[in-house]
Each structure stands twice: as C-alpha cells, then as structure tokens.
Amino acid sequence: MIRAKTLGGADLTWNGETEGVWVDAQGVTGEELARLRLAFPLNRLAVEDALEQGHWSRAEGYPEHAFITVRSFTRPEEPDEFTERVSIFAFPQAVLTISSAGTRALGSVWNLVGRESVNTPGEVVYELLDQTADTFFVLADRLEERVDALEEEVFQNQRHNPIPKVFDLKHLLAQARRLSADAREATLLLTRYGDPTSADAVRYRDVQDSFSRASGRLDGLRDYLTSLLDLHLNLQSQRMNEVMRTLTAVSVIFLPLTFLAGVWGMNFHFIPELSWRYGYALAWGSFLLIGGLLAYSFKRRGWW
C-alpha cells in the first residue's frame, strides 16, 4: 500500500510526485517498489536495508538522500518484546517512509503534517524520530510500575519467589536498552552527515538527547532490578538465619535435658534416685525448670 500527503497536510493519490510530499509505503509489493524506484533516486543499499526483516537501527548519508531506519516497541504500554521498524528516506523536497505495517510514531506524525510546524522534510523526519523516542519513555514508565509492584511483593510476601519475574524484566530491559542505544547511534550518524549548524541538525541532536535519556532510565531500572534481587536474597538469608537460630535455641534447651535423661537412664543398680519415691517427679521438675529457664533467657536476649 502506498499513500501520500502533501507537506501542507492534504491527502492525495500518489501519481509519482517527488516534491513537497510525504510518501508512505507499507508492506510494499514488487510492483509498488518499482514505482517508487522510478520516481525517487533510491540507493540500492538503503532499499535492501529497508526491506530486510529484523534489520537493526542505522543511518547513512548517501549521495541520493539521507537514510535512517529505527526500531521501537510495537506495544510499549504492555510492555512486551514485539518490535516494529520504519525506514526513512529524506530528500531535499520530499520524504519517503517504508515499513512492513506502519508504526505508532508514523501514525501519530501522519496526522500532524501541515500543522504544528510540521511542513518540511526535516520536520517530518524529526517528528518521526521524536515520536519513536517517546515510545521508549512510555515503556520505561510501564516497567517502573512493574518494578514497584515487584518491590512491594518482595517485602510483603517473603515466601514468594520473585526471581523468574526479575529475570523476565531484566531480559526485556536489555532488549529495550539495546534498541534505544542503536537508535541513538543512528540519530547521531544522521546528524553528522548534514550541516551541524542547520535547523535539522539541531532537531536531530534533540532527538539524540531523548534517546540518551531513555537509555539512562532503562539502565537505572536494570540496576534497580539487580539491587532488588540482592535484597530478596538477603531477606531469604536473614529468614534462614532466624530459622536456624530458633532451631539452635531448641537444640540447646534439650541438650541438658538429654544429659539428665542419659544419667538417670544408666543401667547401674546403685543409683541414689532409683529407689526414691519422688525420683520421677524430681526428674520432670528438673526438666521443666532447666528448659523454662533456658527458654526465658533466650527470649530476653532476642534469640527466639
């Protein structure tokens, strides 16, 4: 599918116009690609990058045009690992975008053309990149909510094992960090290919800063997850220490009782207490007194 819009904001049926237009091609067929090649001087390497499935974010300045392709998350508000990509061909008087099924940023910017100071090729490219950077901030917000909920879960339910969730989030964060870093590097290269003092270069540096800040937030979340995992392990270790301390206290209480039971249980005929009428009561009294005193002592010291 090929659709077109003038940089003034009017939708039109594309008939090969190459000036003052934004042409958007989604899921292009061989026939549609041939039409685009006839109208625009597309660099062969750029077209191959745009059509290759799963290509990473990159930028290049070709003699025919500037080119950048960026990846972002399809549903950053979910969030999940599904990604999308848009490739942008920037000409002096036109913009061509190629994607498999469109992107969130492309859909948002399409409605802005012709208003809100989006009426030049450089402004269209800037808005596409800026809206793409915003998806990473949306993703970071949702991941922060998940991390906060996981933190409460760690403190409120220490018996629950959060390690699988932590590693799932770390995997998603690593992917997001990689995508945002690639997009930042691609935007940086796009800035270097043009005049560094031009208005477009200033806009691209602004987008580069947005990708950098998004990467910083994702890095912070990754470090926080590592700290949360360490905290969980420390809490589990502390809980295990408390269990071991309780078991040790119980063992110490029964140690003297076992000693006394062993002494009175020896098979000697001449044991003073054997023939005493209250010997059995004395044994139990000794057991209860010694055990009670030890338990009271441990309780006062906070060992139990």
PAGU-499324 format. One line per field, with one value per atom (N, C-alpha, C): x, y, z; atom name; residue number from 1. Coordinates in steps of 0.05 Angstrom, whole numbers, plus 5000, padded with zeros to 4 digits. Each point is the difference from the previous one (the first is absolute). Example, Ala and Ser with C-alpha at 12.3 -4.5 7.8 and 13.67 -1.06 7.14 Angstrom:
x = 5264,4982,5018,4993,5016,4985
y = 4886,5024,5024,5021,5024,5022
z = 5156,5000,5000,4986,5001,5014
at = N,CA,C,N,CA,C
i = 1,1,1,2,2,2
//
This chain:
x = 5017,4983,5018,4993,5014,4980,5005,4983,5018,4989,5016,4985,5015,4989,5019,4988,5017,5010,5023,5011,4983,4979,4981,4977,4999,4981,4978,4999,4978,5006,4981,5004,4996,5015,4998,5005,4991,5007,5026,5020,5027,5002,5009,5004,5029,5019,5027,5011,4985,5010,5025,5020,5025,5008,4983,5007,4976,5007,4979,4981,5009,4983,5014,4983,5010,4986,5015,4990,5005,4979,5003,4992,5019,4996,5001,4978,4998,4995,5017,4998,5001,5021,5001,5003,4987,5003,5022,5007,5021,4992,4975,4990,5001,4992,5001,5029,5017,5029,5011,4992,5009,4990,4976,4989,5016,5007,5016,5028,5012,5026,5000,4978,4998,4997,4986,4995,5024,5011,5021,5027,5022,5027,5008,4990,5005,5026,5017,5025,4994,5013,4995,5005,5022,5006,4979,4990,4979,4975,4992,4976,5003,5023,5004,4997,5011,4997,4971,4986,4972,4982,5007,4983,5009,5024,5009,4985,4990,4986,5019,4993,5015,5026,5002,5024,5002,5025,5003,4999,4999,4999,5027,4999,5025,4993,5021,4996,5024,4995,5021,4993,5021,4996,5009,4981,5006,5000,5012,5000,4971,4983,4972,4982,5006,4982,5012,4989,5007,4981,5010,4985,5003,4978,5001,4978,5006,4980,5002,4977,5000,4979,5007,4983,4989,4976,4988,4980,4987,4981,4973,4987,4973,4980,5001,4981,5015,5011,5016,4984,4974,4983,4994,5006,4995,5017,5027,5016,5007,5008,5009,5023,5010,5024,4996,4975,4995,5009,5013,5012,4989,5004,4993,5022,5000,5022,4989,5011,4994,5027,5001,5023,4993,5017,4994,5021,4990,5017,4994,5020,4996,5013,4983,5008,4998,5012,4998,4971,4983,4972,4979,5008,4981,5010,4981,5007,4986,5015,4989,5004,4979,5002,4991,5015,4994,4999,4978,4997,4984,5000,4984,4970,4994,4971,4996,5018,4998,5011,5002,5008,4983,5002,4985,5009,5026,5010,4990,5001,4991,4971,4983,4972,4995,5016,4996,5009,5023,5011,4984,4988,4985,4977,4989,4978,5010,5026,5011,5010,5004,5011,4981,5012,4984,4992,5004,4994,5021,5000,5019,5029,5005,5028,5011,4984,5010,4993,5017,4994,5025,5022,5024,5010,5016,5011,5016,5016,5015,4983,4978,4981,4986,4993,4986,5019,5025,5020,5004,5002,5004,4976,4976,4976,4999,5007,4999,5020,5024,5020,4992,4989,4993,4977,4980,4978,5010,5020,5011,5015,5014,5013,4980,4977,4979,4990,5000,4991,5018,5026,5018,4994,4991,4993,4974,4981,4976,5007,5018,5010,5013,5017,5013,4980,4979,4980,4986,4992,4987,5018,5025,5019,5005,5000,5003,4976,4976,4977,5003,5010,5003,5022,5021,5021,4991,4984,4989,4982,4983,4982,5016,5021,5017,5015,5007,5013,4981,4975,4980,4996,5000,4996,5023,5024,5024,4997,4991,4999,4975,4978,4975,4998,5012,4997,5028,5014,5028,5002,4977,5000,4998,4991,4997,5028,5004,5025,4998,5011,4997,5022,5018,5023,4992,4980,4992,4990,4984,4991,5023,5019,5023,5015,5005,5016,4984,4974,4984,5002,4998,5002,5028,5021,5027,5004,4988,5002,4987,4976,4986,5015,5012,5015,5025,5013,5024,4993,4977,4992,4993,4986,4993,5024,5019,5025,5015,5001,5014,4987,4973,4986,5003,4998,5003,5028,5020,5028,5006,4989,5003,4987,4976,4986,5015,5012,5016,5024,5014,5024,4992,4977,4991,4994,4987,4993,5026,5019,5026,5013,5000,5012,4984,4974,4984,5007,5006,5008,5026,5019,5027,5000,4981,5000,4991,4987,4990,5016,4991,5012,4995,5020,4996,4986,5000,4988,4971,4991,4973,4979,4975,4978,4994,5003,4995,5020,5026,5020,4993,4991,4992,4977,4981,4977,5010,5018,5009,5016,5015,5014,4981,4977,4980,4989,4995,4990,5022,5025,5022,5000,4996,4999,4976,4977,4977,5007,5012,5008,5020,5018,5020,4987,4980,4986,4984,4987,4985,5019,5024,5019,5009,5003,5008,4979,4974,4979,4999,5004,5000,5024,5023,5023,4995,4987,4993,4982,4980,4982,5014,5019,5015,5016,5013,5016,4981,4977,4981,4990,4996,4992,5021,5025,5023,5000,4996,4999,4976,4977,4977,5005,5014,5006,5019,5020,5018,4984,4982,4983,4984,4988,4985,5017,5024,5018,5009,5004,5008,4977,4975,4977,4997,5004,4998,5022,5024,5022,4995,4988,4993,4979,4980,4979,5011,5019,5012,5017,5013,5015,4982,4976,4981,4990,4995,4991,5022,5025,5022,5004,4997,5003,4979,4975,4979,5005,5009,5006,5023,5020,5023,4991,4982,4991,4985,4983,4985,5020,5020,5020,5015,5007,5015,4982,4974,4982,5000,4999,4997,5027,5022,5026,5004,4995,5003,4979,4976,4979,5008,5013,5009,5023,5016,5022,4988,4981,4988,4985,4986,4986,5019,5024,5020,5012,5004,5012,4980,4975,4981,4992,5006,4993,5022,5023,5022,4992,5010,4992,5018,5002,5014,4979,5005,4980,5001,5025,5002,5001,4978,4996,4982,5009,4985,4970,4994,4972,4982,5012,4983,4978,5008,4980,4985,5006,4986,4972,4981,4972,4993,5014,4995,5021,5015,5021,4989,4978,4988,4990,4988,4991,5023,5022,5024,5011,5000,5010,4984,4974,4983,5002,5002,5003,5026,5021,5026,4998,4987,4997,4985,4977,4984,5014,5014,5014,5023,5017,5023,4990,4981,4990,4987,4984,4987,5019,5021,5020,5015,5008,5014,4982,4975,4982,4995,4997,4997,5024,5024,5025,5003,4994,5002,4979,4977,4979,5009,5012,5009,5022,5017,5022,4992,4975,4991,5009,5008,5010,4977,4976,4978,4976
y = 4976,5024,5025,5018,5026,5022,5018,5023,5025,5023,5024,5023,5020,5024,5023,5022,5024,5010,5014,5011,5023,5006,5020,4986,4973,4986,4987,5003,4989,4972,4981,4973,5000,4983,4998,4972,4994,4974,5004,4984,5004,4991,5018,4995,5006,4996,5004,5027,5016,5026,4996,5017,4998,5026,5020,5025,5009,5008,5010,4979,4974,4979,4981,4986,4978,4975,4981,4975,4978,4986,4979,4974,4981,4974,4978,4985,4979,4973,4980,4974,5001,5013,5005,4974,4999,4978,5006,4981,5005,5022,5000,5021,5027,5002,5026,5010,4981,5008,5010,4988,5009,5029,5006,5027,5020,4992,5018,5005,4979,5002,5019,4999,5017,5029,5005,5028,5011,4985,5010,4986,5015,4988,4986,4975,4985,4985,5003,4985,4970,4983,4972,4988,5009,4989,5009,5025,5009,4984,4994,4985,4972,4988,4973,5001,5020,5003,5003,5016,5006,4975,4983,4976,4976,5000,4977,4998,4976,4995,5000,5013,5000,5016,5019,5016,5019,5004,5018,5029,5017,5029,5010,5015,5011,5024,5016,5024,5002,5013,5003,5025,5013,5023,4992,4994,4992,5024,4999,5023,5007,4980,5006,5011,4992,5008,4992,5010,4991,4977,4981,4976,4992,4993,4990,4980,4978,4981,4995,5001,4997,4980,4985,4980,5011,4992,5007,4978,5003,4980,5004,4978,5002,5009,4989,5006,5007,5024,5007,5002,5004,5002,4972,4979,4973,4993,5000,4999,4971,4995,4973,5003,4978,5000,5005,5004,5004,5028,5001,5025,5007,5025,5009,5018,5005,5016,5017,5024,5018,5009,5001,5010,5026,5020,5027,5008,5008,5011,5030,5016,5029,5013,5012,5015,5030,5017,5029,5010,4988,5010,4979,4977,4979,4980,4984,4979,4975,4977,4974,4982,4988,4981,4972,4980,4972,4984,4985,4982,4976,4980,4976,5004,5014,5005,5026,5019,5026,4997,5023,5001,5020,4999,5019,5028,5005,5027,5009,4983,5008,5008,4985,5006,5027,5006,5025,5024,4998,5022,5005,4979,5003,5021,5000,5019,5028,5003,5026,5016,4987,5014,5022,5023,5023,5018,4992,5016,4995,5017,4998,5000,5017,5003,4975,4983,4975,5002,5015,5003,5002,4989,4997,4972,4989,4973,4997,5020,4997,4999,5015,5000,4973,4989,4973,4979,5000,4981,5003,5025,5006,4989,5006,4990,4970,4987,4971,4988,5012,4990,5007,5025,5008,4983,4994,4983,4972,4990,4974,5000,5022,5002,5001,5012,5001,4972,4981,4973,4987,5007,4989,5011,5026,5011,4987,4994,4986,4973,4986,4974,5002,5020,5003,5005,5016,5005,4974,4984,4975,4981,4999,4982,5009,5027,5010,4991,5000,4991,4971,4984,4971,4996,5015,4997,5009,5021,5009,4978,4989,4978,4976,4994,4978,5005,5025,5007,4996,5009,4996,4970,4985,4971,4987,5010,4989,5004,5025,5006,4988,4999,4990,4970,4986,4971,4989,4996,4990,4971,4986,4972,4997,5021,4999,5003,4986,5001,5019,5024,5019,4998,4980,4999,4996,4983,4998,5027,5015,5026,5019,5000,5018,4995,4975,4994,5005,4997,5007,5030,5016,5029,5008,4987,5006,4994,4978,4993,5022,5008,5021,5027,5006,5025,4999,4977,4997,5005,4989,5004,5030,5012,5028,5018,4994,5015,4998,4977,4996,5015,4999,5015,5030,5010,5029,5009,4984,5007,5000,4980,4999,5024,5008,5023,5026,5002,5023,5003,4977,5001,5006,4990,5006,5029,5012,5028,5017,4992,5014,5000,4977,4999,5017,5001,5017,5029,5008,5028,5006,4982,5005,5003,4987,5001,5027,5016,5026,5023,5024,5024,5001,5000,4999,5025,5022,5025,5003,4982,5003,4994,5009,4995,4971,4984,4971,4987,5008,4988,5006,5024,5007,4982,4995,4983,4972,4990,4972,4997,5021,4998,4999,5014,4998,4972,4987,4972,4982,5005,4984,5002,5024,5003,4985,4999,4985,4970,4989,4972,4995,5019,4997,4999,5018,5001,4974,4991,4975,4976,5000,4979,5002,5025,5004,4989,5005,4990,4970,4988,4971,4988,5013,4991,5001,5022,5002,4978,4993,4979,4973,4996,4975,4998,5021,5000,4996,5013,4997,4971,4987,4972,4983,5006,4985,5004,5024,5006,4986,4999,4987,4970,4988,4972,4995,5017,4997,5003,5019,5003,4975,4989,4975,4978,4997,4979,5005,5026,5007,4994,5007,4994,4970,4985,4971,4989,5012,4991,5008,5024,5008,4982,4993,4982,4973,4990,4974,5002,5022,5003,5000,5012,5000,4972,4985,4972,4984,5003,4985,5008,5026,5009,4987,4999,4987,4971,4986,4972,4995,5018,4998,5004,5020,5004,4976,4988,4976,4977,4998,4978,5005,5025,5006,4994,5006,4994,4970,4984,4971,4987,5014,4989,4992,5018,4991,4980,5002,4980,4972,4999,4974,4989,5019,4991,4988,5013,4990,4973,4999,4975,4978,5006,4980,4990,5019,4993,4981,5009,4984,4974,4999,4975,4980,5004,4981,4975,4978,4974,4992,5017,4994,4996,4979,4994,5020,5009,5018,5029,5010,5029,5011,5022,5010,5005,5011,5008,4977,4976,4979,4990,4998,4989,5022,5025,5021,5003,5005,5001,5023,5022,5024,5005,4979,5003,5008,4988,5006,5029,5009,5028,5019,4992,5017,5003,4977,5001,5020,4997,5018,5029,5003,5027,5013,4984,5009,5008,4982,5005,5026,5004,5024,5025,4998,5024,5009,4980,5007,5010,4985,5009,5027,5005,5026,5023,4995,5022,5006,4979,5005,5014,4992,5012,5030,5005,5028,5017,4988,5014,5007,4980,5005,5021,5000,5019,5028,5004,5026,5011,4982,5008,5004,4993,5003,4977,4978,4978,4981,5006,4982,5017
z = 5000,5000,5000,4982,4999,5004,5019,5004,5000,4995,4998,5013,5008,5012,4993,4992,4995,5027,4999,5025,5010,4985,5010,5016,4999,5016,4984,4974,4984,4991,5004,4990,4969,4987,4971,4991,4976,4987,4986,5008,4990,4971,4984,4971,4992,5018,4993,5008,5016,5009,5018,4997,5015,5014,5000,5013,5017,5024,5018,5010,5001,5008,5020,5015,5017,4989,4990,4990,5020,5008,5020,4987,5000,4988,5021,5003,5020,4987,5007,4988,4970,4989,4971,4985,4977,4981,4981,4983,4980,4981,4992,4981,5013,5025,5014,5004,5006,5003,4974,4978,4974,4994,5008,4996,5017,5024,5017,4989,4989,4988,4975,4985,4977,5008,5022,5009,5015,5019,5018,4993,5002,4996,5026,5004,5024,4998,5021,5000,5005,4985,5001,5028,5013,5027,5020,4998,5018,4997,4974,4995,5012,4997,5012,5030,5013,5029,5008,4984,5007,4997,4981,4996,5016,5011,5015,5026,5006,5025,5024,5021,5024,5000,4980,4999,5023,5010,5023,4992,5020,4994,4989,4979,4989,4983,4993,4983,4981,4978,4980,4983,4991,4982,4972,4983,4972,4982,4977,4982,4991,4999,4991,5022,5025,5021,5027,5022,5026,5007,5016,5006,5029,5013,5027,5004,5014,5008,5030,5013,5030,5008,5021,5012,5027,5006,5025,5008,5023,5009,4989,4992,4988,5020,5025,5021,5025,5002,5023,5026,4998,5024,5012,4985,5011,5024,4999,4975,4994,4974,4992,4982,4989,4984,4970,4992,4971,4991,4977,4991,4972,4992,4974,4989,4974,4988,4978,4997,4978,4988,4974,4985,4987,5003,4991,4979,4976,4979,4999,5006,5002,4975,4984,4976,5006,4984,5005,5000,4983,4998,5005,5011,5004,5021,5010,5020,4990,5002,4993,5025,5009,5022,4991,5008,4993,5026,5004,5023,4992,5017,4994,5005,5022,5006,5015,4996,5014,5029,5013,5028,5015,5027,5016,4994,4997,4995,4973,4980,4973,5000,5014,5001,5013,5021,5015,4983,4987,4985,4974,4989,4975,5004,5023,5006,5007,5005,5007,4976,4977,4977,4991,4995,4991,5023,5025,5023,5022,5019,5023,4990,4980,4989,4989,4988,4987,4971,4985,4971,4983,5010,4983,5004,4981,5004,5026,5007,5024,5025,5000,5023,5002,4976,5000,5012,4991,5010,5030,5008,5029,5016,4992,5015,5000,4978,5000,5021,5000,5019,5029,5004,5027,5011,4983,5009,5006,4984,5006,5027,5006,5026,5022,4996,5021,5007,4981,5006,5021,5000,5020,5028,5001,5026,5010,4982,5008,5011,4986,5010,5027,5004,5026,5022,4995,5020,5008,4980,5007,5015,4992,5014,5028,5005,5027,5017,4989,5015,5007,4981,5006,5022,4998,5020,5027,5002,5026,5011,4983,5010,5009,4986,5008,5026,5005,5025,5023,4997,5022,5004,4979,5003,5015,4996,5014,5030,5007,5029,5013,4986,5013,5001,4981,4999,4996,5021,4998,4993,5002,4991,4970,4987,4971,4986,4978,4986,4976,5001,4978,4979,5003,4982,4971,4993,4972,4988,5016,4990,4997,5018,4998,4975,4994,4976,4974,5001,4976,4995,5022,4997,4991,5010,4992,4970,4991,4972,4982,5008,4985,5001,5023,5003,4983,4998,4984,4970,4992,4972,4995,5019,4997,5000,5017,5002,4973,4989,4975,4977,4999,4979,5002,5025,5003,4994,5008,4994,4970,4986,4971,4987,5009,4989,5005,5024,5006,4982,4996,4982,4972,4991,4973,4996,5020,4999,5001,5015,5001,4973,4986,4973,4981,5002,4983,5003,5025,5006,4987,5000,4989,4970,4986,4971,4989,5016,4990,5011,4996,5010,5030,5017,5029,5011,4984,5010,4989,4984,4988,5021,4993,5018,5003,4978,5002,5019,4999,5017,5029,5006,5028,5009,4982,5007,5005,4983,5003,5026,5008,5025,5024,4997,5021,5002,4977,5000,5012,4993,5011,5030,5011,5029,5012,4986,5010,5001,4980,5001,5022,5004,5022,5027,5004,5026,5004,4978,5002,5008,4987,5007,5029,5010,5027,5020,4994,5017,5000,4976,4999,5015,4998,5015,5030,5009,5028,5010,4983,5007,5001,4982,5000,5026,5008,5025,5024,4999,5022,5003,4977,5001,5012,4993,5012,5031,5008,5029,5013,4986,5011,5003,4980,5002,5024,5003,5023,5027,5000,5024,5007,4979,5004,5011,4989,5010,5028,5007,5027,5020,4991,5018,5004,4979,5003,5018,4997,5018,5029,5004,5027,5012,4983,5009,5007,4984,5006,5025,5005,5025,5024,4997,5023,5005,4979,5003,5014,4991,5011,5029,5007,5027,5018,4990,5016,5005,4978,5003,5019,4999,5018,5029,5004,5028,5010,4983,5009,5006,4983,5005,5026,5006,5025,5024,4998,5022,5006,4979,5005,5006,4996,5006,5029,5020,5028,5008,4988,5006,4991,4976,4990,5018,5010,5019,5025,5012,5024,4995,4978,4994,4996,4988,4996,5026,5018,5027,5015,5001,5015,4985,4975,4985,5000,5014,5000,5016,4990,5012,5024,5019,5025,5022,5017,5021,5022,5008,5022,4991,4990,4993,5022,5014,5023,4995,4977,4996,4990,4994,4989,5019,5024,5019,5015,4993,5014,4989,5018,4992,4982,5004,4984,4978,4993,4980,4973,4992,4974,4999,5022,5001,5000,5014,4999,4972,4985,4972,4983,5002,4984,5010,5025,5011,4989,5001,4989,4971,4984,4972,4995,5013,4996,5009,5023,5011,4982,4992,4983,4973,4988,4973,5001,5021,5003,5003,5017,5004,4975,4985,4975,4979,4998,4982,5007,5026,5009,4994,5004,4995,4970,4983,4971,4991,5012,4992,5007,5024,5008,4982,4991,4982,4971,4994,4972,4982,5011,4984,4991,5010,4994,4995
at = N,CA,C,N,CA,C,N,CA,C,N,CA,C,N,CA,C,N,CA,C,N,CA,C,N,CA,C,N,CA,C,N,CA,C,N,CA,C,N,CA,C,N,CA,C,N,CA,C,N,CA,C,N,CA,C,N,CA,C,N,CA,C,N,CA,C,N,CA,C,N,CA,C,N,CA,C,N,CA,C,N,CA,C,N,CA,C,N,CA,C,N,CA,C,N,CA,C,N,CA,C,N,CA,C,N,CA,C,N,CA,C,N,CA,C,N,CA,C,N,CA,C,N,CA,C,N,CA,C,N,CA,C,N,CA,C,N,CA,C,N,CA,C,N,CA,C,N,CA,C,N,CA,C,N,CA,C,N,CA,C,N,CA,C,N,CA,C,N,CA,C,N,CA,C,N,CA,C,N,CA,C,N,CA,C,N,CA,C,N,CA,C,N,CA,C,N,CA,C,N,CA,C,N,CA,C,N,CA,C,N,CA,C,N,CA,C,N,CA,C,N,CA,C,N,CA,C,N,CA,C,N,CA,C,N,CA,C,N,CA,C,N,CA,C,N,CA,C,N,CA,C,N,CA,C,N,CA,C,N,CA,C,N,CA,C,N,CA,C,N,CA,C,N,CA,C,N,CA,C,N,CA,C,N,CA,C,N,CA,C,N,CA,C,N,CA,C,N,CA,C,N,CA,C,N,CA,C,N,CA,C,N,CA,C,N,CA,C,N,CA,C,N,CA,C,N,CA,C,N,CA,C,N,CA,C,N,CA,C,N,CA,C,N,CA,C,N,CA,C,N,CA,C,N,CA,C,N,CA,C,N,CA,C,N,CA,C,N,CA,C,N,CA,C,N,CA,C,N,CA,C,N,CA,C,N,CA,C,N,CA,C,N,CA,C,N,CA,C,N,CA,C,N,CA,C,N,CA,C,N,CA,C,N,CA,C,N,CA,C,N,CA,C,N,CA,C,N,CA,C,N,CA,C,N,CA,C,N,CA,C,N,CA,C,N,CA,C,N,CA,C,N,CA,C,N,CA,C,N,CA,C,N,CA,C,N,CA,C,N,CA,C,N,CA,C,N,CA,C,N,CA,C,N,CA,C,N,CA,C,N,CA,C,N,CA,C,N,CA,C,N,CA,C,N,CA,C,N,CA,C,N,CA,C,N,CA,C,N,CA,C,N,CA,C,N,CA,C,N,CA,C,N,CA,C,N,CA,C,N,CA,C,N,CA,C,N,CA,C,N,CA,C,N,CA,C,N,CA,C,N,CA,C,N,CA,C,N,CA,C,N,CA,C,N,CA,C,N,CA,C,N,CA,C,N,CA,C,N,CA,C,N,CA,C,N,CA,C,N,CA,C,N,CA,C,N,CA,C,N,CA,C,N,CA,C,N,CA,C,N,CA,C,N,CA,C,N,CA,C,N,CA,C,N,CA,C,N,CA,C,N,CA,C,N,CA,C,N,CA,C,N,CA,C,N,CA,C,N,CA,C,N,CA,C,N,CA,C,N,CA,C,N,CA,C,N,CA,C,N,CA,C,N,CA,C,N,CA,C,N,CA,C,N,CA,C,N,CA,C,N,CA,C,N,CA,C,N,CA,C,N,CA,C,N,CA,C,N,CA,C,N,CA,C,N,CA,C,N,CA,C,N,CA,C,N,CA,C,N,CA,C,N,CA,C,N,CA,C,N,CA,C,N,CA,C,N,CA,C,N,CA,C,N,CA,C,N,CA,C,N,CA,C,N,CA,C,N,CA,C,N,CA,C,N,CA,C,N,CA,C,N,CA,C,N,CA,C,N,CA,C,N,CA,C,N,CA,C,N,CA,C,N,CA,C,N,CA,C,N,CA,C,N,CA,C,N,CA,C,N,CA,C,N,CA,C,N,CA,C,N,CA,C,N,CA,C,N,CA,C,N,CA,C,N,CA,C,N,CA,C,N,CA,C,N,CA,C,N,CA,C,N,CA,C,N,CA,C,N,CA,C,N,CA,C,N,CA,C,N,CA,C,N,CA,C,N,CA,C,N,CA,C,N,CA,C,N,CA,C,N,CA,C,N,CA,C,N,CA,C,N,CA,C,N,CA,C,N,CA,C,N,CA,C,N,CA,C,N,CA,C,N,CA,C,N,CA,C,N,CA,C,N,CA,C,N,CA,C,N,CA,C,N,CA,C,N,CA,C,N,CA,C,N,CA,C,N,CA,C,N,CA,C,N,CA,C,N,CA,C,N,CA,C,N,CA,C,N,CA,C,N,CA,C,N,CA,C,N,CA,C,N,CA,C,N,CA,C,N,CA,C,N,CA,C,N,CA,C,N,CA,C,N,CA,C,N,CA,C,N,CA,C,N,CA,C,N,CA,C,N,CA,C,N,CA,C,N,CA,C,N,CA,C
i = 1,1,1,2,2,2,3,3,3,4,4,4,5,5,5,6,6,6,7,7,7,8,8,8,9,9,9,10,10,10,11,11,11,12,12,12,13,13,13,14,14,14,15,15,15,16,16,16,17,17,17,18,18,18,19,19,19,20,20,20,21,21,21,22,22,22,23,23,23,24,24,24,25,25,25,26,26,26,27,27,27,28,28,28,29,29,29,30,30,30,31,31,31,32,32,32,33,33,33,34,34,34,35,35,35,36,36,36,37,37,37,38,38,38,39,39,39,40,40,40,41,41,41,42,42,42,43,43,43,44,44,44,45,45,45,46,46,46,47,47,47,48,48,48,49,49,49,50,50,50,51,51,51,52,52,52,53,53,53,54,54,54,55,55,55,56,56,56,57,57,57,58,58,58,59,59,59,60,60,60,61,61,61,62,62,62,63,63,63,64,64,64,65,65,65,66,66,66,67,67,67,68,68,68,69,69,69,70,70,70,71,71,71,72,72,72,73,73,73,74,74,74,75,75,75,76,76,76,77,77,77,78,78,78,79,79,79,80,80,80,81,81,81,82,82,82,83,83,83,84,84,84,85,85,85,86,86,86,87,87,87,88,88,88,89,89,89,90,90,90,91,91,91,92,92,92,93,93,93,94,94,94,95,95,95,96,96,96,97,97,97,98,98,98,99,99,99,100,100,100,101,101,101,102,102,102,103,103,103,104,104,104,105,105,105,106,106,106,107,107,107,108,108,108,109,109,109,110,110,110,111,111,111,112,112,112,113,113,113,114,114,114,115,115,115,116,116,116,117,117,117,118,118,118,119,119,119,120,120,120,121,121,121,122,122,122,123,123,123,124,124,124,125,125,125,126,126,126,127,127,127,128,128,128,129,129,129,130,130,130,131,131,131,132,132,132,133,133,133,134,134,134,135,135,135,136,136,136,137,137,137,138,138,138,139,139,139,140,140,140,141,141,141,142,142,142,143,143,143,144,144,144,145,145,145,146,146,146,147,147,147,148,148,148,149,149,149,150,150,150,151,151,151,152,152,152,153,153,153,154,154,154,155,155,155,156,156,156,157,157,157,158,158,158,159,159,159,160,160,160,161,161,161,162,162,162,163,163,163,164,164,164,165,165,165,166,166,166,167,167,167,168,168,168,169,169,169,170,170,170,171,171,171,172,172,172,173,173,173,174,174,174,175,175,175,176,176,176,177,177,177,178,178,178,179,179,179,180,180,180,181,181,181,182,182,182,183,183,183,184,184,184,185,185,185,186,186,186,187,187,187,188,188,188,189,189,189,190,190,190,191,191,191,192,192,192,193,193,193,194,194,194,195,195,195,196,196,196,197,197,197,198,198,198,199,199,199,200,200,200,201,201,201,202,202,202,203,203,203,204,204,204,205,205,205,206,206,206,207,207,207,208,208,208,209,209,209,210,210,210,211,211,211,212,212,212,213,213,213,214,214,214,215,215,215,216,216,216,217,217,217,218,218,218,219,219,219,220,220,220,221,221,221,222,222,222,223,223,223,224,224,224,225,225,225,226,226,226,227,227,227,228,228,228,229,229,229,230,230,230,231,231,231,232,232,232,233,233,233,234,234,234,235,235,235,236,236,236,237,237,237,238,238,238,239,239,239,240,240,240,241,241,241,242,242,242,243,243,243,244,244,244,245,245,245,246,246,246,247,247,247,248,248,248,249,249,249,250,250,250,251,251,251,252,252,252,253,253,253,254,254,254,255,255,255,256,256,256,257,257,257,258,258,258,259,259,259,260,260,260,261,261,261,262,262,262,263,263,263,264,264,264,265,265,265,266,266,266,267,267,267,268,268,268,269,269,269,270,270,270,271,271,271,272,272,272,273,273,273,274,274,274,275,275,275,276,276,276,277,277,277,278,278,278,279,279,279,280,280,280,281,281,281,282,282,282,283,283,283,284,284,284,285,285,285,286,286,286,287,287,287,288,288,288,289,289,289,290,290,290,291,291,291,292,292,292,293,293,293,294,294,294,295,295,295,296,296,296,297,297,297,298,298,298,299,299,299,300,300,300,301,301,301,302,302,302,303,303,303,304,304,304
//
